[in-house]
Amino acid sequence: MGIHMPRIMQAKQVLRQSLSNGTRTPTIEVPKGYFAVYVGEGQEKKRFVIPISLLSQPLFQDLLRQAEEEFGYDHPMGGLTIPCSEGVFIDLACRLGVF
């Protein structure tokens, strides 16, 4: 399986758009091979579109366990909610090579 640079560039563009999207209603479709997560503490959550390859990363799996404990898997926004600050999530995503 090779690396497809156009897909990576598209994903980064979608991620950047999702980072700058300040609305509560997502306006960006999720491309194949990615999924949406909502990150934040309290009422304000920010939407990120990230590659499904993160699901196999141990650090991300720790966040998923925390999300399950805090929110369960049924979420009214229709996506997975990650219970950490936006800064912590961005730092983790950078270390895992998403940004």
ABEGO torsion letter per residue (X at the ends): XBBBAAAAAAAAAAAAAAAABABABBABBBBBGBBBBBBEBEABBBBBBBBAAAAABAAAAAAAAAAAAAAEABBAAGBBBBBBBAAAAAAAAAAAGAX
